[in-house]
């Protein structure tokens, strides 16, 4: 068990965004989290990474209670997030963006990670001196994922990696996510493209109004009539 969440709640003022979340991710798994806009998926990822505080419940990572741990501590333990909307540092070069992702690693390890990211994303290597803000949407998404990988994460949190991308780029991003899983990276994937996410996930969770309402294998959720009607348009 790499990540275990029990009874997790989080609030924005008086508004409760997460309600009694229970979720598990095993080492080496690719787990998808799907649901409509406003269901609480992004809030859950932000609470796992420590950007949002938990108001109740417990987050365990590799056997350690990290519920109150600051975000930097969680990065050092092995949790990295590629946020929704990419949020690259536009004026900085591609390489500087990547190096910022490896700030917790010793210089030698960060250098090795940089080589691996360039091998994974050759387009970034070709544009390493280019300002990140001049990249295409797909290239910026690759950069956001690469920046997270620079931290050498045990758990990679991906928030809506296909958002705003052309269909051909969406396919490329999902191939990349599948490759990362095959290379041994544990991935928790939040994605509105429920079909694509569940098709590559070993297990999946469905969120509605801050709660987990369904949990099963990715294949079983694809065949679930409730999921088909609500999220797959079938």
N, C-alpha and C positions, 0 to 999 in steps of 0.2 A: 504494500500500500504506500503510494507516494503522497497523495493528497486525500485527506478525509475531512469533511465538513459536517458539523452536527448543529442543528438548531440555529443556523445563522440568520441574523436580522441586521438590517441597516436602515437608517433614516436620513431623509433630507428635511431637517426641521421636524415638523409634526407629521410629515408624510413618510409612511413606512414603505420602503422600496423593496426590501427582501423580507420574507416571512417564513421562518423555520426551515431554511434550506438544508437539505441533507444530500451530500454528493460525494462520490469516491472516484479517484483516478488511480489506476495501477501503473507501476513503472512500465514504460514502453508502450502504453496504450495511446490510441487516438480517440478522444471522446468528444462528441459534438453536443453543443448546447443550442437548441433552436427555440424559436418563439417569435411572436409578433413584436413590432416596435412598442417600446414602453413596458415590456414584460419584466425587465430587470436584469437582462443578460449582461449588459455592459457594467452595471452596478456590481454584479457578482464578481466579474473579473477584477474590477477596481478594488473591491474589498479583499480579494485574495492577494493582490499585489500590494495592498496596504495604502493605496491612494485614498480610499474611502474607509472610515472607521466602522468597525462592527459594533452594533449596539446590544447584541446578545449572541450567544452561541460560541462555537469553538472551531478554529481552523488548525488542523494538524498537517505538518509537512515533514515527511521522512521521520515520523515519530516525535517531532518537536511541536509543542504548542506555540504557534506564531501569531495568535489572535491579536496581541498587542504589540507585536514587533514592528519597528519602523520600516518603511519601504526599502531603504538601503540594506538593512539586515536581510530582508527577504531576497534581494538580488544576490547577495553574497552566499545565501543558502542554496540558490539555484533556481529562482523564479524570475522569469523575464517576460515582458509583455510587449507585443506589437499593437499599439492602440488603434481604435477606430479612427478613420480619417488620416491615418499615417503619421501626421505631425512630425515631418522631417524639418530640420533646421535649414530653411531655404537658402540663406546667404552662404552657408558653409559648404565646403566641397563634400562630395560623396564620401571620400576617405575620412574626412574629419567627423562626419556624422557617424560613420562606423566606429571610429576610435572612441567616440563618446560612449558608445554602447559597451565598450570593454574597460571602462574606467575602474572597475573593481578587480580586474585581473592583473597579475604581475606583467610587466612590459613584454617579457618573452612569450608568455601565454597569449597575450593580446595580439602579438604579431602572428603567432601560429593561427589564431582564430581568424585574423584578417585574410590570411592565405586561403583558409577553408571557405570563407564567405565568397571570395572572388572565384574560387573553383565552382561553388554552387550557383553563383550568379555572374557569369562572364560579362554580361552587359554592364554591370557595376564596375568591373575591372577596367573596361574600355573607357568609362566615364569618371574615373576616380578623382580627377582634378576639376570636374565640372561642378558648378553650384547645384546643390540638390533641388532647389526650386525650379530649375530648368528641365528636370526630368519629366517624362510622361507619367501619367497616373500609375500605369503598371510598373514602371521602373521605380517610382517612389514607394510602391507597396513592397517591391523586392528589397528596397533599401531599409524600410521599416522592419521587415523580417530579419534581414541581415544584421541590423543594429542590435536586435534582441538576441540573435545567435552569438554575437560577440561576447556576451556575458557567460557563454558556455552553460546554458541553462539545463537543469534536470527536468524542468517543467516549462514549456513554452505556451504562453497565453496568446491566442490570436483572436483579435476582435474585428469581425466583419472584413476579412482580407479581400473579398471580391467586390466590395461596395464601390459603385461608380465606374466599374471597368467594363470594357467591351467584352462580348462573349468569348472571343478567342483568348483574351488575356485572363478571363476567369478560369478557363480550362488550364492555362499555364500555371496559375497560382495554385489550383487544386492539385495539379501534378507535383508541384513543389512541396506542398504539405504532405502528400503521400510519400514522397521521397524522404522527407525529414523523419517521418515515422519509421520508414524502412531502415534508416540509418541509426535508429535507436532513441530518437528524441521523443519524449512524452509530450503530447499536445492536447490542450483543451481548446477547442475551436468553437467560437461563437459565430454564427452565420445565419443570415436571413434566407440564403439559398439552401433551404432545408434539404431538398433532394440531393444536391451535390455533396453537402456535408455528411448526411447520413449514409450515403453510398460508400464513402471511404472510411467511416468511423466503425470501430469495433462495438462501441456502446454509445447511447445517446440519451439525453435528457430533454424534456420539453417543459418550458417555463410559460406560465400565464400569471399575470398580475402579481409578480413577486414570489410565486411558489413553483416548486417542481410538481407537475401534475402527471407526468409519465416518465418512466425509465425502462429501457430495454436495450437489446442489441440494435445496432444500426439497421440491420436487415429487417428485424421484426417491426421497428418503428416505420420503416418504409411501407410495410404491408398493413399497418394499423389503419383502420377505416377512419378513426377520428383525426389522425395525423394527415391522411390523404385529403380529407375534406377541408381541414383548417389551414394546412400549410403547403400542400403539394398541388392544389388546384385540380384534384382528381375526384 
